[in-house]
Amino acid sequence: MANQRIQMFQVKRIIELRASKKSNRFIARILGISRNTLDSYLKQLSSHNPDLSSFSSWTEEQLNQLLNPPSIEVPASHRELYALFPDYPKELARVGVSRMTLWTEYCLKHPAGLGYRHFCYHFRLWQASQKVTMHLEHKAGDKLFVDFAGDKLYLTDIETGQLIPVEFFVAILPCSQLTYAQCVMSQRKEDFILALSNALAYYGGVPQAIVPDNLKAAVTKADRYEPEINQTLADFASHYGTCIFPARSRKPKDKALAENAVNILYGRIYAPLRNRIFHSLEEINAAVRDLLEIHNDAQQKGKESSRRERFIELEQSALMPLPSQHYQLKKFSLSKVHPNGHATLKEDKHYYSVPYRLTGKQVKLIYTNESVEIYHNHQRVACHERLITKGRYTTLKEHLHPSHQWINSWSPIFFEEQANKIGPNTRLAIDEILRLRIYPEQAYRSCVGVLGLAKRYSAQRLEDACERALYYKHISVTLIKSILDRELDRIQLIDEEITVTDPDGAPRPIIPLHDNIRGAESYQ
């Protein structure tokens, strides 16, 4: 026994060291045990509960009973009976088979066998030797067990009378056993998150962990030790500051209280509602809520208080506070940033800008009905209002490359302001270009072409060239550039036209003299 007590002390020490994040190598060296022995203990403990911290309050005797279940000495007179026991669990799982059934069959083969009471006593001893059921001590505010009932309630279509099945969601705080329940249309994550959020609002606080079943709305990939949590549920847990701790697959004892709560509510909610007709979720949930309050306010059997009284006394203050904002269901999408600096929200086929440095990178879009947040390497790089317009762009100027920011700011007012900085003739030339072009994009490119000449030739020369172009009453980038190339802007314009009178008395303007203008002698 002394050796066993030392061994159990080592087990408790293993649990303490693992809780403080010590490595297996360190633990084995400190305790002076082999790695294989350590791995064996950890594996055996994890098979009962992957959360080793749950064993921290256990005594050495409890650990010894868990790890070394008592072996029983079978009297020779009972060996035939004990040989039957391994088949009994499978038989008891069949419909209609009870211990009385098995005892009756036993007596037919062994008329001088044990009576029913001693038969059950030895069967319980055998069960205890085969498997130890964990004794769970539930702390206030520690966990919330959630589950969907196997049986459904029904709505009735008001027009056709067709029955529409609805899911029955149940949540229970194990310390006080205060229960929450409501109906939802499905077990999909949208309905599951809604019911879970309503449950936390009903309790007015948040537990340290939420224990769901391995349903698809909660678990992406089931695993005995490290189940993969659904991304939406993980985000929900982050919003409420709690964690998700799924029950082991096909291990109903991990959430036995939730299973038991469902069975109780079958009698206290299903039965009273069996003959009532409901046409909407609002109607059926109002009826469920009334019966739920009766259930929570009723005195529990064997106890001096109700579930609600125990909740107020023991558990209400132990819950973490609710966040200030109600959780909004989020969806997730991946996108590669296009060369134009936008990422695609595939559901809407809408494009949202991101900083231009992320062009070609993969980003994650997290979106609700109202907003779209874009992340790269777990950092938020953009936030937009969600617009459900197919094929359109939502762009923030600061996200664009400097050259693109210039293009994005194009407008008639923009080009007029730029022209004013050069001079009044340039402003008049820009106004004329904007007036003559049918398509704004075409006019903008012409304006860029005109204003760009100031860098090549100087602002003063462009101003003079625009003056001459206005004089010719034909404004274009080609004409203004030609004037600058030929240096016609350096020749002073004549304020008034010199005219001569034709023989018929009509005035005719005289073309001004210029080195580049050939006279009549060139055509003789």
C-alpha positions as CSV (number, residue, x, y, z in Angstrom):
1,M,0.0,0.0,0.0
2,A,2.9,2.3,0.7
3,N,4.3,1.7,-2.7
4,Q,0.9,2.5,-4.2
5,R,0.6,5.8,-2.2
6,I,4.0,6.9,-3.5
7,Q,3.0,6.0,-7.0
8,M,-0.2,8.1,-6.7
9,F,1.8,11.0,-5.3
10,Q,3.9,10.8,-8.4
11,V,0.7,10.9,-10.5
12,K,-0.5,14.0,-8.7
13,R,2.9,15.6,-9.3
14,I,2.7,14.7,-13.0
15,I,-0.7,16.4,-13.2
16,E,0.7,19.5,-11.5
17,L,3.7,19.7,-13.8
18,R,1.7,19.2,-16.9
19,A,-0.7,22.0,-15.8
20,S,2.4,24.3,-15.6
21,K,3.3,23.5,-19.2
22,K,6.4,21.4,-18.3
23,S,7.7,19.0,-21.0
24,N,7.6,15.3,-20.7
25,R,11.3,15.1,-20.7
26,F,11.5,17.5,-17.7
27,I,8.8,15.7,-15.8
28,A,10.4,12.3,-16.2
29,R,13.8,13.6,-15.1
30,I,12.4,15.4,-12.0
31,L,10.3,12.4,-10.8
32,G,13.0,9.9,-11.7
33,I,10.7,7.8,-13.9
34,S,11.1,6.6,-17.5
35,R,9.5,8.3,-20.4
36,N,7.6,5.1,-21.2
37,T,6.1,5.1,-17.7
38,L,5.2,8.7,-17.9
39,D,3.6,8.3,-21.3
40,S,1.6,5.4,-20.0
41,Y,0.1,7.4,-17.1
42,L,-0.7,10.4,-19.4
43,K,-2.4,8.1,-21.9
44,Q,-4.4,6.4,-19.2
45,L,-5.5,9.7,-17.7
46,S,-6.4,11.3,-21.1
47,S,-8.5,8.3,-22.0
48,H,-10.8,9.3,-19.1
49,N,-10.6,13.1,-19.7
50,P,-8.2,15.0,-22.1
51,D,-8.4,18.0,-19.7
52,L,-5.8,16.8,-17.1
53,S,-6.5,19.9,-14.9
54,S,-9.8,18.3,-14.0
55,F,-7.8,15.8,-11.9
56,S,-6.0,18.4,-9.8
57,S,-8.6,18.2,-7.0
58,W,-8.7,14.4,-6.8
59,T,-7.3,12.6,-3.8
60,E,-4.7,9.8,-4.1
61,E,-7.3,7.2,-3.3
62,Q,-9.6,8.5,-6.1
63,L,-6.7,8.4,-8.6
64,N,-5.8,4.9,-7.4
65,Q,-9.3,3.7,-8.0
66,L,-9.3,5.3,-11.4
67,L,-5.9,3.9,-12.6
68,N,-6.0,0.6,-10.7
69,P,-9.7,-0.6,-10.6
70,P,-10.2,-3.2,-7.9
71,S,-9.9,-6.8,-9.0
72,I,-12.4,-9.2,-7.5
73,E,-11.9,-12.7,-6.4
74,V,-14.6,-14.9,-7.9
75,P,-15.7,-17.7,-5.6
76,A,-15.7,-21.1,-7.3
77,S,-19.5,-21.4,-6.8
78,H,-20.0,-18.2,-8.8
79,R,-17.6,-18.7,-11.7
80,E,-20.4,-19.9,-14.0
81,L,-22.3,-16.8,-13.3
82,Y,-19.4,-14.4,-13.8
83,A,-18.7,-16.2,-17.2
84,L,-22.1,-14.9,-18.3
85,F,-21.5,-11.3,-17.4
86,P,-19.4,-10.2,-20.4
87,D,-22.4,-10.8,-22.7
88,Y,-24.9,-9.0,-20.5
89,P,-24.1,-5.4,-21.5
90,K,-24.8,-6.2,-25.1
91,E,-28.0,-8.0,-24.1
92,L,-29.2,-5.1,-21.9
93,A,-28.9,-2.7,-24.9
94,R,-31.6,-4.6,-26.7
95,V,-35.2,-3.3,-26.5
96,G,-37.2,-4.9,-23.7
97,V,-34.3,-6.7,-22.0
98,S,-33.8,-6.0,-18.3
99,R,-31.8,-7.4,-15.4
100,M,-34.9,-9.3,-14.4
101,T,-35.0,-10.9,-17.9
102,L,-31.4,-12.0,-17.6
103,W,-31.9,-13.3,-14.0
104,T,-34.9,-15.3,-15.1
105,E,-32.9,-17.0,-17.9
106,Y,-30.1,-17.6,-15.5
107,C,-32.4,-19.4,-13.0
108,L,-33.8,-21.6,-15.8
109,K,-30.3,-23.0,-16.4
110,H,-29.2,-22.9,-12.7
111,P,-32.3,-23.5,-10.5
112,A,-30.1,-23.5,-7.4
113,G,-28.4,-20.3,-8.3
114,L,-28.4,-16.9,-6.6
115,G,-31.5,-14.8,-5.8
116,Y,-32.3,-11.7,-7.8
117,R,-30.8,-9.3,-5.2
118,H,-27.5,-11.1,-5.0
119,F,-27.5,-11.6,-8.7
120,C,-27.6,-7.8,-9.2
121,Y,-25.0,-7.2,-6.5
122,H,-22.4,-9.4,-8.2
123,F,-23.2,-7.9,-11.6
124,R,-22.5,-4.5,-10.2
125,L,-19.2,-5.7,-8.7
126,W,-18.2,-7.1,-12.1
127,Q,-19.1,-3.8,-13.8
128,A,-17.0,-1.8,-11.3
129,S,-14.0,-4.1,-12.0
130,Q,-14.3,-3.6,-15.7
131,K,-14.6,0.2,-16.0
132,V,-14.5,3.1,-13.5
133,T,-16.9,5.9,-14.2
134,M,-15.3,9.3,-13.4
135,H,-16.7,11.2,-10.4
136,L,-17.0,14.7,-11.7
137,E,-17.0,17.6,-9.2
138,H,-18.7,20.6,-11.0
139,K,-17.4,24.0,-10.0
140,A,-19.6,27.1,-10.2
141,G,-19.2,28.9,-13.6
142,D,-16.8,26.3,-14.9
143,K,-18.7,24.7,-17.8
144,L,-21.9,24.9,-19.9
145,F,-23.1,21.6,-21.5
146,V,-25.1,22.0,-24.7
147,D,-26.9,19.4,-26.8
148,F,-29.7,18.9,-29.3
149,A,-32.5,16.5,-28.4
150,G,-32.9,13.4,-30.4
151,D,-36.7,13.8,-30.7
152,K,-38.1,16.8,-32.5
153,L,-41.0,19.2,-31.9
154,Y,-43.2,20.3,-34.9
155,L,-44.7,23.4,-36.4
156,T,-47.8,23.2,-38.6
157,D,-48.0,25.0,-41.9
158,I,-51.0,27.3,-41.7
159,E,-52.0,26.8,-45.3
160,T,-51.3,23.1,-46.0
161,G,-51.4,21.7,-42.4
162,Q,-48.0,20.0,-43.1
163,L,-45.9,19.2,-40.0
164,I,-42.5,20.9,-40.1
165,P,-39.8,19.4,-37.7
166,V,-37.8,21.8,-35.6
167,E,-34.7,21.1,-33.5
168,F,-34.8,21.3,-29.7
169,F,-31.6,23.0,-28.2
170,V,-30.8,22.4,-24.5
171,A,-28.1,24.0,-22.3
172,I,-27.3,23.3,-18.7
173,L,-24.9,24.7,-16.0
174,P,-23.8,21.6,-14.2
175,C,-23.2,23.2,-10.8
176,S,-26.7,24.6,-10.3
177,Q,-28.3,22.6,-13.1
178,L,-30.2,25.8,-14.3
179,T,-31.4,24.8,-17.8
180,Y,-32.1,26.7,-21.0
181,A,-34.0,25.5,-24.0
182,Q,-35.4,26.8,-27.3
183,C,-36.4,25.5,-30.7
184,V,-34.5,26.3,-33.9
185,M,-35.1,25.3,-37.5
186,S,-31.9,23.2,-37.9
187,Q,-28.6,22.2,-36.4
188,R,-26.6,24.3,-38.9
189,K,-24.0,26.7,-37.4
190,E,-26.2,29.8,-37.9
191,D,-29.0,28.3,-35.8
192,F,-26.6,26.7,-33.3
193,I,-24.7,30.0,-32.7
194,L,-28.1,31.9,-32.3
195,A,-29.3,29.4,-29.7
196,L,-25.9,29.4,-27.9
197,S,-25.9,33.2,-27.8
198,N,-29.5,33.3,-26.5
199,A,-28.5,30.8,-23.8
200,L,-25.6,33.0,-22.5
201,A,-28.0,36.0,-22.5
202,Y,-30.5,33.9,-20.5
203,Y,-27.8,33.1,-17.9
204,G,-26.5,36.7,-17.9
205,G,-22.9,35.6,-17.9
206,V,-20.3,33.4,-19.6
207,P,-18.8,30.1,-18.3
208,Q,-15.1,29.2,-18.6
209,A,-15.8,26.6,-21.2
210,I,-18.7,25.4,-23.4
211,V,-19.0,21.6,-24.0
212,P,-20.9,20.7,-27.1
213,D,-21.4,17.4,-28.8
214,N,-19.3,16.6,-31.9
215,L,-22.0,18.0,-34.2
216,K,-20.9,19.6,-37.6
217,A,-21.9,23.1,-36.4
218,A,-19.3,22.9,-33.7
219,V,-16.5,20.5,-34.8
220,T,-14.9,20.4,-38.3
221,K,-12.9,17.3,-37.5
222,A,-13.7,15.0,-34.6
223,D,-10.7,13.6,-32.6
224,R,-10.4,11.9,-29.2
225,Y,-7.8,14.3,-28.0
226,E,-7.6,17.4,-30.2
227,P,-10.9,18.0,-32.1
228,E,-10.8,20.7,-34.7
229,I,-13.2,23.5,-33.8
230,N,-15.4,25.1,-36.4
231,Q,-13.9,28.5,-37.3
232,T,-17.2,30.4,-36.7
233,L,-17.6,28.8,-33.3
234,A,-14.0,29.6,-32.4
235,D,-14.7,33.2,-33.3
236,F,-17.8,33.1,-31.2
237,A,-15.8,31.8,-28.2
238,S,-13.2,34.5,-28.7
239,H,-15.9,37.2,-28.7
240,Y,-17.3,35.9,-25.4
241,G,-13.9,35.2,-23.8
242,T,-14.5,31.5,-23.3
243,C,-13.3,28.3,-24.9
244,I,-14.9,25.3,-26.7
245,F,-14.2,21.9,-25.2
246,P,-16.1,19.3,-27.2
247,A,-17.2,16.0,-25.6
248,R,-15.4,12.9,-26.8
249,S,-17.0,11.3,-29.7
250,R,-19.4,8.5,-28.7
251,K,-18.8,9.2,-25.0
252,P,-22.2,10.5,-23.7
253,K,-20.9,10.4,-20.1
254,D,-18.8,13.4,-20.8
255,K,-22.0,15.4,-21.0
256,A,-24.3,13.2,-19.0
257,L,-26.0,16.1,-17.4
258,A,-27.1,17.5,-20.8
259,E,-28.3,14.1,-21.8
260,N,-30.2,13.8,-18.5
261,A,-31.7,17.4,-18.9
262,V,-33.0,16.4,-22.3
263,N,-34.7,13.3,-20.9
264,I,-36.3,15.4,-18.1
265,L,-37.5,18.1,-20.5
266,Y,-39.1,15.4,-22.6
267,G,-41.6,15.0,-19.8
268,R,-41.8,18.6,-18.7
269,I,-42.0,20.3,-22.1
270,Y,-42.7,17.8,-24.8
271,A,-45.6,16.1,-23.0
272,P,-47.5,19.3,-22.2
273,L,-47.0,20.6,-25.8
274,R,-47.9,17.3,-27.6
275,N,-51.5,18.4,-28.4
276,R,-50.9,22.0,-29.1
277,I,-50.5,23.5,-32.6
278,F,-47.9,26.1,-33.4
279,H,-47.4,28.0,-36.7
280,S,-44.1,29.8,-36.0
281,L,-40.9,29.6,-34.0
282,E,-42.0,32.6,-31.9
283,E,-45.2,30.8,-30.8
284,I,-43.5,27.5,-29.9
285,N,-40.6,29.2,-28.1
286,A,-42.9,31.3,-26.0
287,A,-44.6,28.1,-24.9
288,V,-41.3,26.4,-24.3
289,R,-40.1,29.4,-22.2
290,D,-43.1,29.3,-19.9
291,L,-42.7,25.6,-19.2
292,L,-38.9,26.1,-18.8
293,E,-39.4,28.7,-16.0
294,I,-41.7,26.2,-14.2
295,H,-39.0,23.5,-14.5
296,N,-36.2,25.8,-13.2
297,D,-38.3,27.2,-10.3
298,A,-39.5,23.7,-9.1
299,Q,-37.8,22.2,-6.1
300,Q,-35.4,19.5,-7.1
301,K,-35.9,16.0,-5.7
302,G,-33.7,15.3,-2.7
303,K,-32.7,19.0,-2.4
304,E,-34.0,21.9,-0.5
305,S,-33.9,24.4,-3.3
306,S,-34.8,24.9,-6.9
307,R,-32.3,25.1,-9.8
308,R,-32.8,28.9,-10.0
309,E,-32.2,29.4,-6.3
310,R,-29.0,27.3,-6.5
311,F,-27.9,29.4,-9.5
312,I,-28.5,32.7,-7.7
313,E,-26.7,31.4,-4.6
314,L,-23.8,29.6,-6.1
315,E,-23.2,30.2,-9.8
316,Q,-24.5,33.6,-10.9
317,S,-21.6,35.6,-9.5
318,A,-19.0,33.0,-10.8
319,L,-19.9,33.6,-14.4
320,M,-17.8,36.0,-16.5
321,P,-19.7,39.2,-17.6
322,L,-21.2,39.3,-21.1
323,P,-19.5,41.5,-23.7
324,S,-21.0,44.9,-24.3
325,Q,-22.0,44.0,-27.9
326,H,-24.1,41.1,-29.1
327,Y,-22.3,38.6,-31.3
328,Q,-22.8,39.0,-35.0
329,L,-22.4,35.8,-37.0
330,K,-19.3,36.0,-39.1
331,K,-18.4,34.2,-42.3
332,F,-14.9,33.6,-43.7
333,S,-13.4,33.6,-47.2
334,L,-10.0,33.5,-48.7
335,S,-8.9,35.7,-51.7
336,K,-5.8,36.5,-53.7
337,V,-5.3,40.3,-54.1
338,H,-5.6,41.3,-57.7
339,P,-3.1,43.5,-59.5
340,N,-5.5,46.4,-59.1
341,G,-5.2,46.1,-55.3
342,H,-8.6,44.6,-54.6
343,A,-9.7,41.3,-53.0
344,T,-12.9,39.5,-54.0
345,L,-15.7,38.6,-51.7
346,K,-16.9,35.5,-53.6
347,E,-20.3,35.3,-52.1
348,D,-21.3,38.7,-53.4
349,K,-18.7,39.0,-56.3
350,H,-17.8,42.4,-55.0
351,Y,-14.3,43.8,-54.8
352,Y,-12.8,45.5,-51.8
353,S,-9.5,47.5,-51.7
354,V,-6.5,46.5,-49.6
355,P,-3.1,48.3,-49.2
356,Y,-1.3,48.1,-52.6
357,R,1.8,46.4,-51.0
358,L,-0.3,43.2,-50.6
359,T,-0.9,42.8,-54.4
360,G,-0.5,39.0,-55.2
361,K,-0.8,38.0,-51.5
362,Q,-3.6,35.8,-50.0
363,V,-5.8,37.5,-47.5
364,K,-8.7,36.4,-45.3
365,L,-12.1,38.2,-45.5
366,I,-14.2,38.0,-42.3
367,Y,-17.6,39.4,-43.0
368,T,-21.0,40.0,-41.4
369,N,-24.2,41.4,-42.8
370,E,-22.8,44.9,-42.2
371,S,-19.1,44.9,-42.6
372,V,-16.1,43.3,-44.3
373,E,-12.8,43.0,-42.5
374,I,-9.6,41.9,-44.4
375,Y,-6.7,40.2,-42.6
376,H,-3.2,39.3,-43.7
377,N,-0.9,37.3,-41.4
378,H,-3.5,37.6,-38.6
379,Q,-3.4,41.5,-38.8
380,R,-6.4,43.5,-40.0
381,V,-5.4,45.5,-43.0
382,A,-8.7,46.9,-44.2
383,C,-12.3,47.4,-43.0
384,H,-15.2,48.2,-45.3
385,E,-19.0,48.6,-45.2
386,R,-20.4,45.5,-46.9
387,L,-22.2,46.4,-50.2
388,I,-24.0,43.6,-52.0
389,T,-23.6,44.8,-55.5
390,K,-22.2,42.3,-58.0
391,G,-19.1,43.3,-60.0
392,R,-18.6,46.7,-58.3
393,Y,-15.6,48.1,-56.4
394,T,-15.3,49.6,-52.9
395,T,-12.0,51.5,-52.8
396,L,-10.3,53.6,-50.1
397,K,-7.9,56.1,-51.6
398,E,-5.1,55.4,-49.0
399,H,-5.0,51.8,-50.2
400,L,-3.9,52.7,-53.7
401,H,-0.4,53.1,-55.1
402,P,0.5,56.8,-55.3
403,S,0.2,56.7,-59.1
404,H,-3.2,55.1,-58.8
405,Q,-4.3,57.7,-56.1
406,W,-3.6,60.4,-58.8
407,I,-5.9,58.6,-61.2
408,N,-8.5,57.9,-58.6
409,S,-8.8,61.6,-57.8
410,W,-9.6,62.7,-61.4
411,S,-12.6,64.9,-61.8
412,P,-13.4,68.2,-63.6
413,I,-12.8,70.2,-60.4
414,F,-9.5,68.5,-59.9
415,F,-8.2,69.4,-63.4
416,E,-9.5,73.0,-63.1
417,E,-7.7,73.4,-59.8
418,Q,-4.5,72.1,-61.4
419,A,-4.9,74.4,-64.4
420,N,-5.4,77.4,-62.1
421,K,-2.0,76.9,-60.7
422,I,-0.5,77.4,-64.1
423,G,-2.5,80.3,-65.4
424,P,-5.9,81.6,-66.8
425,N,-5.2,80.5,-70.4
426,T,-4.4,77.0,-69.3
427,R,-7.7,77.0,-67.2
428,L,-9.6,78.1,-70.3
429,A,-8.0,75.4,-72.4
430,I,-8.9,72.7,-69.8
431,D,-12.5,74.0,-69.6
432,E,-12.7,73.7,-73.4
433,I,-11.4,70.2,-73.5
434,L,-13.9,69.1,-70.8
435,R,-16.7,70.7,-72.7
436,L,-15.9,69.2,-76.1
437,R,-15.3,65.5,-75.1
438,I,-18.3,63.2,-74.9
439,Y,-16.8,60.7,-72.5
440,P,-15.3,62.0,-69.3
441,E,-12.4,59.4,-69.3
442,Q,-11.3,60.7,-72.7
443,A,-11.4,64.3,-71.5
444,Y,-9.4,63.4,-68.4
445,R,-6.6,61.8,-70.4
446,S,-6.4,64.9,-72.6
447,C,-6.3,67.1,-69.5
448,V,-3.4,65.0,-68.1
449,G,-1.6,65.4,-71.5
450,V,-2.0,69.2,-71.5
451,L,-0.9,69.6,-67.8
452,G,2.0,67.3,-68.3
453,L,3.5,69.7,-70.9
454,A,4.3,72.1,-68.0
455,K,7.0,69.7,-66.7
456,R,8.6,69.3,-70.1
457,Y,8.5,72.9,-71.3
458,S,7.7,75.0,-68.2
459,A,4.5,76.4,-66.9
460,Q,5.0,79.8,-68.5
461,R,5.5,78.4,-72.0
462,L,2.4,76.2,-71.5
463,E,0.4,79.2,-70.5
464,D,1.5,81.1,-73.7
465,A,0.9,78.0,-75.9
466,C,-2.6,77.7,-74.5
467,E,-3.2,81.4,-75.3
468,R,-2.2,80.8,-79.0
469,A,-4.3,77.6,-79.1
470,L,-7.3,79.6,-77.8
471,Y,-6.6,82.2,-80.5
472,Y,-6.8,79.4,-83.1
473,K,-10.0,78.2,-81.5
474,H,-9.0,74.6,-81.7
475,I,-7.9,73.1,-78.4
476,S,-6.1,69.7,-78.3
477,V,-3.0,68.1,-76.8
478,T,-1.6,67.7,-80.3
479,L,-2.0,71.4,-81.2
480,I,-0.6,72.7,-78.0
481,K,2.4,70.3,-78.2
482,S,3.0,71.4,-81.8
483,I,3.0,75.1,-80.8
484,L,5.6,74.3,-78.1
485,D,7.7,72.2,-80.4
486,R,7.8,74.9,-83.0
487,E,8.2,77.6,-80.4
488,L,5.3,79.5,-81.7
489,D,4.5,80.3,-78.1
490,R,7.5,82.7,-78.2
491,I,6.0,84.8,-81.0
492,Q,3.7,87.6,-79.8
493,L,0.1,87.4,-81.0
494,I,-1.5,90.3,-82.9
495,D,-4.3,91.7,-80.9
496,E,-6.4,92.7,-83.9
497,E,-6.6,91.0,-87.2
498,I,-5.1,92.9,-90.2
499,T,-7.7,92.6,-93.0
500,V,-7.8,93.8,-96.7
501,T,-10.9,94.3,-98.8
502,D,-11.6,92.0,-101.7
503,P,-12.8,93.5,-105.1
504,D,-16.3,92.6,-104.1
505,G,-15.9,94.6,-100.9
506,A,-15.7,91.6,-98.5
507,P,-13.0,91.8,-95.7
508,R,-10.3,89.1,-95.8
509,P,-7.8,88.5,-93.0
510,I,-4.1,88.6,-93.8
511,I,-2.0,85.6,-92.6
512,P,0.7,87.0,-90.3
513,L,4.3,86.7,-91.5
514,H,6.3,83.8,-90.0
515,D,9.5,81.9,-90.9
516,N,7.5,78.6,-91.2
517,I,4.8,80.1,-93.5
518,R,5.7,80.1,-97.2
519,G,4.7,83.0,-99.3
520,A,2.9,83.0,-102.7
521,E,6.3,82.9,-104.6
522,S,6.7,79.3,-103.4
523,Y,3.7,78.2,-105.5
524,Q,4.7,80.0,-108.8
